[in-house]
Amino acid sequence: MKKWIGMGLSLVLAMGLMAGCAGNKPEDQKPANQKPDNGGEQQPDSGKKEPVEFSLLLPTTVSSGYHTRVPDLNKDKWVLKLEELTGTDLDIKVMEDAKFGVMFASNDIPDVVGSIGGPGSKSMSGSVESGIFMPLDDLLKEHAPNLMKLIPKAAWETVSYEGKIYGIPEFLKSPSRRATYIRTDLLEKTGLQAPTTVDEFLNVLRAFKELGVETPYQMRENFKYADIILGAFDVLPYKDQFELADGQVVPKFFDTDNMQKALETYKTMYEEGLIPKEFATISSTDFTKSIDAGKPGIWSQNASGLPGYRTNVRNAVPDAQIDIIPSPKGPEGKGGYFYYSPVVRTFYINKNVDEARAAEIVKFFDWMVTPEAEEFFTFGIEGDTYTKDASGLVTYKFPVTKEQQEEEGWRSGTIWAVHDATYNKLRLDLNEDGKATLAAFDDVLSQEGLPGIGFYPELSSFSKYPDLAAPSPDVGPKLIIDHMVKMIYGKEPISDWPKVIEEYKSKGGDEIIKEATERWNNKQGAVRIDIE
Amino acid sequence: MAKVETSDRMMYQFTTPGHKIKFMRKHWPLYVLSIPGIIFFLIFRYIPMFGSVIAFQDYNIFKGIRGSSWVGLDQFKRMLEYAEFLPILKNTILIGLYDLCFAFPVPIILALLLNELRIMAYKRIVQTVVYMPHFLSWVIVGGVVVGVLSPSTGIVNHLLSMFGIEPIYFLGENSYIRSILIGSGIWKDSGWGTIIYLAAIAGINPDLYEAAQMDGASRFRQVASITVPCILPTIVILFLLQIGNFLDFGFERVFVFLNPLNSENGEIIDTYVYRAGLVDRQYSYTTAIGLFKSIVGLALIMIGNKFSKKVTGDGLY
């Protein structure tokens, strides 16, 4: 009796194991033979035309949010509506950018792959260079008149490889994105003017400290969104912040004089308690929490976040008044933050997609910059999330809860694949906070920011020396960040900066500079990122 | 003494093949039972081993193993030439050593203590409470530890300030990071580690204790002369396995605590592999490092096993 049970159990186990292993296979074929059961009944426009089927991979940087709450993304209400509007049948997947390497290695590549950054980004794992995706020049010329008209040249250059366009970019018309936020109500209490220079900035922070502000300036680990001083002295250590010096293309932190001044300033801030003593371990979560709780007096963030901050901080501090001010200038009159690469995300078409379908896919993206698309992605569905009166005036149900905000983010961020991502004018025009944001973009941000030279695709020497390569567009190389943090904490003298540059050079920096200079001189994927 | 002789193990010598088949027939359910395990090891342990050949290639995921070019030992050379390699190896060895010295004995002591508890309900509650942290992910444990040790809001510094001690930035000092790593590991996993020892203790023949009590042995004496010797084989086996994993301290548990101020003493091979391999996608290079680690692990386990056989007469194989 017992024997039978034993055998039965082990057989079940063995079968289960085999079934489990085999279970992966059928998934590959799913997109092809999946019935268009979703949205089949609600397609008045496309009439008899068969919807175009394709799988679409959308990138994200977070492992939470709206897309993780929806049990089946292909039955999500916004996806269904998008399918209805465009006459497509999408098989949508969302994947964290960091996991793309695994996807490419498994060779299960969707028809359309969206990824953060351009073709040379790390997450693309060299797939464009290996010919996994098709060149799009002819298709774009024929089927995407709107995109060709709207997307700036620098963006097309960024998504090109060996002279051919390989992706459709979600683009930025204005590269100046980040801004300096201040609590105007606190500033008024100090009786000071908004700071315009680094010294005035320090004085305002000191006055905040006297007022009892817990965190006069909100720092964060690795100087991410805490680089106001690095910007003022124009020594941002980022990958798109190379500059020409004596005929060579070098990283901006080679400017010893200004770098040392910037580090001295941070050190002063650290010693006087103007920044948190533990800034080396302040994560992005701590950073957001602190700002939302109304703790800092000044902080750096994307300008598009203004309406959000006004709402969130007022929940904690009802009389908070938050504004964007021009960033304090350094001795050379420079200031602000780095200019973003003109490409936010890029969408590639798998080379195995046949030409007819590829054309339809290009049209799908081209539709995204039309007024109809803008209205859908911005406001949602008429009668559901917004109403429109006879004169065309829109009344939009603004999201209130975090869940609603995330749902809006999904609709007007994640699935709105291709558009000008600088700001959403339609949405911002609706209320006061939005108008203040638009004003900040037009009056403040357009006047500041730091241009630089970047490489698309990335320098090959970067992958050889991981400690010298910037892990993301707004974080410096580990070697540099480590020394900077140690110097601010007083563990190394700031006067040693020339030694840091020597160390950088000897550990592979020489090769990076040589390659950068050659590519710049030969105009091989070296892009100067600047205001047009 | 409960010295386990190798002869305790079942050894069958078959005189003829027929004899063997007969034996297998007799015990066929055991063979069937072993199938899932064998399949598991084949698919998930043995087949992936062939993937290690990419350590000798310049691997490109789109060309695959057959299409990528062979580079011999270049990846290993690059590893040894990397300026930070020796400090990282040193950190890995030191942290592994500390783990072995300080974290390994804790579950044993905890199990012995738990075993002495008299009130069943209390024992169960304590057991459950000490297991709990095992089910938290390292990211959460990291967040908790960073919070507890924070110089401005952490409870530890709050207590220190009551004694007039200036707040200490524990995570900002090279000298504390290893203690934090080992300490958080003990907090998280030592309760879980007691399970196997408690099971071993439960298997001890109660007659031994009864006899000892008759002879007037104290509780302490009973532990020292009966419990510890009886679970010694278990301890030895776990110790050897631990030695085999000497260089595998684990990536996550270190990564959550690393920052520029403590990475000098805290960075280990696993975190470097993450940085260079997964972030920068250098598959061959990091496979080479992984292979190096496995070989060191294998060597250590063989040395440990030999040593253990000499000293205790028992080993893994």
Interface residues (C-beta under 8 A of the other chain):
Chain A: K3 G6 M7 L9 S10 L11 L13 A14 L17 M18 C21 A98 G101 F104 A105 K122 S125 G126 S127 S130 G131 I132 E221 N222 P276 K277 E278 A280 T281 F462 S463 P466 D467 A469 P471 K478 I481 D482 M484 V485 K486 Y489 K491 K507
Chain B: W28 P29 V32 L33 S34 I35 P36 I39 F40 I43 N60 I61 F62 K63 A83 E84 V146 S150 P151 S152 P167 Y169 L171 G172 N259 P260 L261 S263 R275 A276 L278 V279 D280 R281 Q282
